Amino acid sequence: MELLVVVGIVLLLVGLLFPVAALVKKSSHRSTCLSNLHQCTTALLLYADPYDGLQSMPVYSVANRILARAPTCDAEDSFRTSCAVQTQAPLIGSYAYVRGVEGYDTQKGWTDKMTSNNAPYLLACTFYGTAKVKPFNGIDTDPCVVDSSCWMPSVLLRSLPDGSVQARSVINPSKHGSGTFPLFSWEAVFEIP
């Protein structure tokens, strides 16, 4: 009888602790993501600094080579089956790079973005919001182009030109109504304040 009571108590404790452990693990992954984004942004800024600073942020292909050995594989990456799977623009590993987004991939597009916003987001991670972006590695057709019900994640982790990384909610009730999300697009990832 005592054995059944002990087993029952152990099972109850496991049931209580399991969700807490999962939450701690997710929080740990998010902290690692913030660190990775900071390191990658610093590498890109160090590359651009000797030239013309932020105006000279490298194009996607150059940035891909710069970050080849940087920590670009996110533990929560739902786009790829493993970190060995190659990606294409706008993704460098698990993270989206602004110069890989159509419209910002040309020098004119980048200059226009710099003119309209002198502190644009440079890298972004989409894996830590409640709404999950459908799997996409940059090689296949973007599922959000095909499926119009592809919503923006509730939170985006994005890096700024000063090297800082922000975790910001994308809900803006004044623009999208109370508690609603805009549709997902790579342009919106780098535009939503």
Secondary structure, 3 states (H helix, E strand, C coil): CHHHHHHHHHHHHHHHHHHHHHHHHHHHHHHHHHHHHHHHHHHHHHHHCCCCHHHHCCCHHHHHHHCCCCCCCCCCCCCCCCCCCCCCCCEECCEEEHHHCCCCCCHHHHHHHHHHCCCCCCEEECCCCCCCCCCCCCCCCCHHHHCCCCECCCEEEEECCCCCEEEEECCCHHHHCCCCCCECCHHHHHHCC
